[in-house]
Amino acid sequence: MFLSKNKIKYIKSLKSKKDRQQNQHFVIEGNSLVKDIYNFYPSLIVEGYATKEWINQNITKNTTNWYESEPKALNQASQFNSASDAICICKFKENKFPKSLPKLSIFLENVQDPGNIGTIIRTADWMGINNIFLTSGCADIYNSKVVRASMGAIFSMNCIIADYTEIKTRFPDHRLLLTKMEGINYENFTLPEQSILAIGNEGSGISEDIQQYVHDSIHIPKSKKAFSESLNAAMACGIIMAQFKSQI
């Protein structure tokens, strides 16, 4: 099977969240990323298309769902300006609520930048944090920019779409943490059990509806020489995760 016009059209349609949700499919691109998915999560690959050279170098097992394609067709199917030698259609991974909360989880409310979402997922994976809760107002975890920024970490992370009310109901003993300028210096803070670090929208932060449930506020002090007024969502989240890694 070659990369036909209809298949190219279908792949490009998956740029739309609506079409991704309807088909339960999304697209992976990038030579290294596609190779990692093939090696570690092959069961999630529906179909893969790549140049003959890439297939010969990377597809080492007998498979019936990988097809040789010309670079021109791969370029036409790509959701990015620069196409790679391999692209694949994957099915959604099953994500579900954990039975219990570990020491630290992440809650993202209306974080809309795909790069921030992907970076937070990637960093959480690196730090050994397994669960990320996201409101429906966040960028879709299967957005191609989220997938690329996560470097495939979406496959190993448990990313649950949920509002805070459901989280609060399921885990009544959790502690909600928020970063605020008037909070405790994060270097002097001891992480409670079942902590959930809340990260809000890039422009407006955590909504007032959720702020009323915050148990502890912490802050990252800036240098006296710092010119910038704030950290972006992914950077702040990454610093906090790194600080608490030894306590998890």
C-alpha positions in Angstrom: 0.0 0.0 0.0 1.4 3.4 -1.0 0.6 6.7 0.5 -2.4 7.5 -1.6 -4.1 10.9 -2.0 -7.0 9.7 0.2 -4.6 8.5 2.9 -2.7 11.8 2.8 -6.1 13.6 3.1 -6.9 11.4 6.1 -3.6 12.0 7.8 -3.9 15.8 7.3 -7.5 15.7 8.7 -6.0 14.4 12.0 -4.6 17.9 12.6 -8.2 18.7 13.7 -9.0 17.8 17.3 -12.6 16.9 16.2 -11.3 14.4 13.7 -8.8 12.9 16.1 -11.5 12.4 18.7 -13.9 10.9 16.1 -11.4 8.4 14.8 -9.4 7.9 18.0 -6.3 8.3 15.9 -3.4 10.8 15.9 -0.2 11.3 13.9 3.5 10.8 15.0 6.2 12.4 12.9 10.0 12.6 13.2 12.6 10.0 12.5 13.7 9.5 16.1 10.3 9.7 17.6 8.7 7.3 15.2 11.6 4.9 15.8 11.0 5.0 19.6 7.3 4.4 19.2 8.0 1.4 16.9 10.5 0.0 19.4 8.6 0.5 22.6 4.9 0.9 21.8 4.4 -1.0 18.5 0.8 -2.1 19.4 -0.3 1.5 19.2 0.7 1.9 15.6 -2.1 1.5 13.1 -0.1 2.2 10.0 3.4 3.5 9.3 4.8 5.1 6.1 8.4 5.8 5.5 11.1 5.9 2.8 12.6 2.6 1.7 15.9 3.5 3.4 14.3 4.3 6.7 12.3 1.0 6.7 15.4 -1.0 5.9 17.4 0.6 8.7 14.7 0.6 11.4 12.0 -2.0 10.8 13.6 -5.1 12.1 10.5 -7.3 12.8 8.0 -8.9 10.4 5.2 -6.5 10.1 2.3 -5.9 7.8 1.4 -2.3 8.7 4.5 -0.5 7.4 4.6 0.8 3.8 7.3 2.3 1.6 6.6 5.9 0.5 8.2 8.5 -1.6 9.6 11.6 0.1 7.3 13.8 -1.9 4.2 12.0 -0.5 5.5 12.1 3.0 6.1 15.8 2.6 2.5 16.2 1.4 1.2 14.3 4.4 3.3 16.1 7.0 1.7 18.5 9.5 5.0 20.4 9.8 7.0 22.6 7.4 9.9 20.1 7.2 8.9 16.5 6.7 10.7 13.5 8.1 11.5 10.1 6.5 8.8 8.4 8.6 5.2 9.1 9.7 2.7 6.9 11.4 -0.9 6.8 12.5 -1.4 5.8 16.1 -4.4 4.9 18.1 -5.2 6.7 21.4 -3.6 5.3 24.5 -5.9 4.3 27.3 -5.5 6.7 30.2 -7.6 6.3 33.4 -7.8 7.5 37.0 -5.3 5.8 39.3 -6.7 3.8 42.2 -4.8 6.0 44.6 -2.6 9.1 44.4 1.2 9.0 44.7 3.1 11.7 46.5 3.0 14.1 43.6 0.7 14.6 40.6 0.2 17.5 38.2 -3.1 19.4 37.5 -3.2 21.7 34.5 -6.1 24.1 34.1 -6.7 25.6 30.7 -3.0 25.6 29.7 -3.4 26.3 26.0 0.1 26.4 24.6 0.9 22.9 23.0 4.6 23.4 23.7 4.0 24.0 27.4 1.8 20.9 27.6 4.3 18.7 25.8 7.3 20.0 27.9 5.4 19.5 31.1 4.6 15.9 30.1 8.2 15.2 29.1 9.6 16.7 32.3 7.1 14.8 34.5 8.1 11.6 32.8 11.8 12.4 33.4 11.1 13.2 37.1 9.2 10.0 37.7 5.7 11.6 38.1 3.1 9.3 36.5 -0.2 11.3 36.6 -1.2 14.5 34.9 -4.7 15.8 35.1 -5.8 18.2 32.4 -9.0 20.2 32.1 -10.8 20.1 28.7 -9.7 23.7 28.1 -6.1 22.6 27.8 -4.4 22.0 24.5 -5.2 18.4 23.3 -2.5 15.9 24.3 -2.7 14.4 20.8 -2.0 17.7 19.1 1.0 17.2 16.9 3.0 20.0 18.6 2.2 18.5 22.0 3.3 15.0 20.8 6.6 16.4 19.4 7.3 18.5 22.5 6.7 15.5 24.7 9.2 13.4 22.7 6.9 10.5 23.1 6.4 10.8 26.8 2.6 10.9 26.3 2.9 7.1 25.7 4.4 6.4 29.2 2.5 9.1 31.1 -1.1 8.7 32.5 -2.8 11.9 31.1 -6.4 12.1 32.4 -8.9 14.7 31.1 -10.9 15.8 34.2 -12.1 18.8 36.0 -11.1 19.6 39.5 -14.4 18.7 41.0 -14.0 15.0 39.9 -10.5 14.9 41.2 -11.6 16.3 44.5 -14.4 13.7 44.7 -12.2 10.8 43.9 -9.3 11.8 46.1 -10.7 13.8 49.1 -7.5 13.5 51.1 -5.2 15.2 48.5 -3.4 18.5 49.0 -3.6 21.1 46.3 -0.4 23.2 45.8 -0.3 26.5 43.9 2.7 28.7 43.0 2.1 32.3 44.2 4.4 35.2 45.0 3.2 35.3 48.6 3.7 31.6 49.1 6.3 29.7 51.1 9.8 29.5 49.5 9.7 26.2 47.6 13.1 25.3 48.9 11.8 25.3 52.5 8.6 23.3 51.7 8.1 19.7 52.7 5.9 17.9 50.2 2.7 16.4 51.8 1.3 13.0 50.8 -1.1 13.0 47.8 0.0 16.4 46.6 -1.3 17.9 43.4 0.6 20.8 41.9 -1.8 23.1 40.0 -0.6 25.0 37.0 -3.0 27.5 35.4 -3.6 29.3 32.1 -0.6 31.2 30.7 -2.4 34.5 30.9 -4.9 34.3 33.8 -3.4 31.6 36.0 -5.6 29.3 38.2 -9.3 30.3 38.2 -10.9 31.6 41.4 -13.2 28.6 41.5 -10.2 26.4 42.1 -8.1 28.8 44.2 -10.6 28.4 47.0 -9.5 24.8 47.4 -5.8 25.5 47.5 -4.1 24.0 50.7 -0.6 25.3 50.3 1.0 28.1 48.3 4.7 28.1 47.3 6.8 30.4 45.3 10.1 30.4 43.4 12.1 33.4 44.4 13.8 35.3 41.6 17.3 36.7 41.5 17.6 40.4 42.5 19.1 40.9 39.0 16.2 39.3 37.2 14.5 41.5 34.6 11.6 39.2 33.7 8.4 39.4 35.8 7.5 35.8 35.7 8.3 32.2 34.5 6.2 30.5 31.9 4.0 27.6 32.9 6.3 24.8 31.8 9.4 26.3 33.3 7.8 26.9 36.7 6.3 23.4 36.8 9.7 21.9 35.8 11.5 23.8 38.6 9.0 22.6 41.2 9.1 19.0 40.0 12.9 19.0 40.1 12.9 20.4 43.7 10.5 17.7 44.9 12.0 14.8 43.0 14.0 13.6 46.0 10.8 13.6 48.1 8.7 11.6 45.8 
